[in-house]
């Protein structure tokens, strides 16, 4: 029974993560894991700072045009 509940938990976590990304709520844990693995010498933002930065990046407009990547 624990194997089934473990798999169910993984599926539920994936669904929640996907739903959050669809509505624009970034995944802080993924960000932290990435920073620890790829940039261990750099500071990790707090959740509040991360959320604020992601919101600003998502809704960033300058001079009437979207200011995004590329």
Buried (B, 14 or more C-beta within 10 A) or exposed (E): EEEEEEEEEEEEEEEEBEEEEEEEBBBBEEBBEEBEEEEEEEEBBEEEEBBEEBEEEEEEEEEEEEEEEE
